[in-house]
Amino acid sequence: MLDNQYAILFICGERLVMDLKFDILKHPNTVLTTDGKGRTCRHGEVTEAVAGISLADSLKGEITDVV
């Protein structure tokens, strides 16, 4: 049985690696994450829009609301 302080890393085509686990909460950049004092990352949020879209009058009546 493997001691809980060790981790095994398997990479296809390579020999396995066994090493001591690392406590990620002791890393100096932890303060940049939500485990520290960092903000939550919001994917897909528009923060710097530089263009807009407007429809010409020639499309009037062709666009219908999809429910």
C-alpha positions in Angstrom: 0.0 0.0 0.0 1.3 3.5 -0.9 1.9 6.0 1.9 -0.5 9.0 1.6 2.4 11.5 1.5 3.5 10.2 -2.0 1.9 10.8 -5.4 2.4 8.7 -8.5 2.4 10.4 -12.0 1.8 8.2 -15.0 2.7 9.6 -18.5 2.0 7.4 -21.5 5.2 6.1 -22.9 7.4 7.2 -20.0 8.5 5.6 -16.7 6.3 6.4 -13.8 7.4 9.1 -11.3 6.8 8.8 -7.6 7.4 11.9 -5.4 6.3 13.6 -2.2 3.0 15.5 -2.5 3.2 19.3 -2.5 0.9 21.4 -0.3 -0.4 23.9 -2.9 -1.7 26.2 -0.1 1.9 26.9 0.8 2.8 28.2 -2.7 3.7 31.9 -2.7 1.1 32.6 -5.5 -1.8 31.1 -3.6 -2.9 34.7 -2.7 -3.7 35.2 -6.4 -6.3 32.4 -6.3 -9.7 32.0 -4.6 -8.0 30.0 -1.9 -6.1 33.2 -1.1 -7.5 36.6 -1.6 -7.9 36.5 -5.4 -11.1 37.1 -7.3 -13.1 34.4 -9.0 -12.4 34.0 -12.7 -15.4 34.6 -14.9 -15.1 33.0 -18.4 -17.0 34.5 -21.3 -17.7 37.8 -19.6 -17.5 40.8 -21.9 -15.3 43.4 -20.3 -13.9 45.5 -23.2 -16.3 45.5 -26.1 -15.0 47.6 -29.0 -17.6 47.1 -31.6 -21.4 46.8 -32.0 -23.8 45.3 -34.5 -26.7 47.1 -36.1 -29.1 45.7 -38.7 -29.9 47.6 -41.8 -33.4 48.4 -42.9 -33.2 45.8 -45.7 -33.5 43.1 -43.1 -36.7 44.4 -41.6 -39.4 41.7 -41.5 -36.9 38.9 -42.1 -35.9 38.5 -38.5 -38.4 36.8 -36.2 -38.1 36.1 -32.5 -37.3 32.4 -31.7 -39.0 31.1 -28.6 
